[in-house]
Structure formats: structure tokens, C-alpha cells
Amino acid sequence: MSASEVPGVREHFNLWLGRRQPPGTEDPAFTRMADAVRGLQDKFTASRPPPALAARSADTIEELVAALARYQVGEPDQVAGRQFAAVARGQTFVPPLEIDAFDGDSVTARVSFGRFYLGSNGAVHGGAISLVFDDLLGQVANAPGKPRARTASLSVDYRRVVPIETELIVTAHTSRIEGRKVFVGGALRSDSEILAEAMGLFVRLLAHQQ
């Protein structure tokens, strides 16, 4: 059982990711669909289907695209990325982050990059690593009770090859605050070594930018 599944800690986990979540908007069916799309992304990337199957799959996907096109909404009403009761938040972009510890200024999580994030030779694409850092460091900068902030810069030091399909530890912590500037550091590591490090600068928004 992960920390986010323990009673009490689960509530804190929801607060960590759901500070602006409107009541009553959790949608388990949508979350299941998002999970299925992430699975499709991995299987698609790793597959070499015969032409007939590829054609049938394209037909099925195109039918689904057409069906979902009838239910498009504006950004304020979308549910993707806002399903905070689920680890992946009902989104298919960032690899799911399983939060294990959070104290308001630092967080520890687990992440595994599926085949979808492959660069080559079993290594995670560098852009996917930056994506995870931007997501997690940004969540620390925007932790509950803090003013909203946006990424101004992100520097990533790729120390070692990051393997796909391997559970890794990713951490983030607030290093200092200078006025509206919030500096957040992060690290991605295996059990024995640091694989990548990051430093992000996040700028707190003015009232008219909220």
C-alpha cells in the first residue's frame, strides 16, 4: 500500500493536488478512459501490427475521435487533468506520479516511464524527464496555501541514462523564495544513484494574471 492510499494521508494527497478542485467533479468513468488511453499509448509505441490490424485500429480510433468531438467543452469545464482522486489526475500527458510524502515545501514520489516515453536503446527521452520535473516542481511551487505561480525557467542536468519501465524516485523541494520568485529543486534517482537533477524558477502571478 502506498502512502497516498493510507487513510488520512490520502486526504492530504488530495489536498496536495486538488487545491482548486471544484466539488463534485470527480468522474471515475473518465479516469478509466484516461488510463486506457495511456495504456494505448504504450502498446501503440511498442507494436508492429499487420496492415489489416493497423487499418481496423485506425477506424476504431477515428470513430472515437468523432464521438468525443460532440462533447467538447471550454477549458474551465474540462475534466482531464483535474481528477485529483486518481494518481494520474485523469490526464495522459505526464507519467503518473505516486506521491509518498509531502510536507508543504517538499515532496517525494515514485514514477515509471512507459514505452511511450522511450528515446532509444531503453532510455527515457530527455524531454519526458523535463516534463516530469516541470510538473512536480510546479506542484510544489503551487502547493496549497501558496499564491499561484508559473514556470519561468527550468534547468535539467542529465546525469545518467534513465531507464524505461523501471520504478524511480523523484523529489522536489523549495530551496528559496525571493519576492515573487520561487526556486524549486528536484532530483530523479534509482535506489543507488542520482539520474537527473533540476532547478526551476517559478514566478508568482499578479492579481490580474490569475
N, C-alpha and C positions, 0 to 999 in steps of 0.2 A: 504493500500500500504506500503510495507516495504521500508526501506531506500535505499536498493540496486535497487529498481525499480524507484526511483526518477531520472529524467534527471540530468546529471552532477554527481550525486552520483553513478549512475550505471557505468559510465566511470571509476570512482575511484575504484569501486568494481572490475571491470575487471582488472585494473592495479594491485590491491592487490593480486589477484590470478593468473594473467596471465603475469607475468613479462618476462617469457621466451617463451611465446606462439608464434609460427611461424604464420605469416599472412596466412589467407585463409584456416585454418584447422578446423574451427568450422563445425560441422556436426550435424544438428538438428535431422536427422533420427537416427543417432547413439545414441544421447542423449535420444531420445524417447525409444529406445531399452533398454538403461541402466535403465531408470525409470521403464520400465516394469519388468526388472529382479529384481529390488529392491522390487516391489510390489509382485512378485512371491515369493521372499524370505520370506516376512511377511506372506503371505497366506499359503505357504508350512508349515511354522513353526506352525501356528495356526490350521492346518487342521487335520482331521482324515477321509480321504476318504475311500470309499469301495474299495476292492481289484481291481475290474474291472476298476474303475476310476484311481487308482494308476498305474495300468499297462498301460492304454492308455496315461496317463501323462508321464510316463517314455519313451514310444515310441516317443512321440512328442519332449521331451527334447533331447533324443538321436539323433533324426533326425536333430534338430537344432545344436547340437554339431558337428555333421558330416558336416553340411553345413558351419558353421563358420570355421571349420578346414581347409577348402580350401582357406581361406583368412588370414592365419596367417602371421604376419609381425614381424620384429625385434623391440626392444624397441624404437629406435629413430623414428620409423614410426607409432607407436600405437597412437590411439586417445583416448582410455579410460583414464580418469583422467585428460585430457587436454582440455576439452570442457569448457573453462572458462567463456563463456557467460551464462552457466547454473549454478544454485546454487550447484548442486551435482557434477559438473565437469565431467559428463559422466562416473562416476565410481559407483560401487555397494558395496564397502567395508565400507567406513566411512559414518555414517548418514549425510544427507545433513545439511550444516551449512548456515543459512541465516544471512549474515553479515549486521549489523545495523550501526556500526560506526568503523572507522579506521583512525588513525592519524599518522601512520608511526611506532609508537612504542607500540601501544596498540590497541586492537580490542574487540568489543562486538558483539556477535552473538546469534542466537536462534537455538536450536536443540531439536528434539524429537526422542527418541529411539523407533523404531517399535518393533513388536513382535519378529522379527528375533534376537534382541539383549537381549531377556529375559534370565535371570539366573534362577530364580524360584520365586514363590509367588509374581508375579507382579513387581519384582525388576530387574533392568538392570544388566547384567553380568559385573563384575568389569573390565574384560579385554576390554569391549567395551568403558567404561569410560576412561580408559588409552589410548585407540585408539584415541578418540576424542581429548584428551589433547595433545597427540603427534602430531596430525595433525594440530591443531590450534596454539599451541605454536611453532611448527616448521615453520608455515607460518609467524609468527611474526619474528622469527629469520632470515628468508629468505625474509623479506619484500623488496619491490622494492628499488633498490639503495644500498642494503647491500650485502656483499660477501656471497657466498653460504656456508651453514653450515649443519651439520648432527647431529642427536641426539647422545649424548654421555651417558646421563643418564636421567631417568625420575622417579621422586618420587611422588606417589599419596597418599593422605590422604583421606580415605573414611569416611566421617563424618556422613552421614545419608544414609538411603535407597534411591536410585534413582529410581523413578517410570517410567515404560514404558508408551508410548503413551501419554506423557504429555510435553507440550512445556516448555522448561527450558532456562535459560540464561547462556551462557558460555563466560568467558572473559579471555584475556591473555595480558600480558604486559612485556616489557623488564625491568628487575629490575637492572641489571648492566652488564657491559662488562669489561672483564679483558684480554687484549691481544686478542687471538683468541677465548676465551671463552665467550659465550653469555648466560646469565642466564635469563630465562623467567618464570614468574609465571602465574598461572591460577586458575580460580575458576568456579565451576558449581553450580548454585543456582536456587531455586524456587523464587517466589515473596517475600518470607519472611525469607528464611534461606539458609545458605551455605550447599550444599550437599557433595561436594568434593573439594579438593584443590590439586594443583600440582606445582612442581618446576622442570623445565627441564634445563639441561646443553647441549648447542649446541656448537660444535667446528667448527670454520670456516676452510674451506678446503684450503690446499696449492695449488699452481698453477697446479702441476702435478696431483692433485686429482679431478680437476673439471670435 
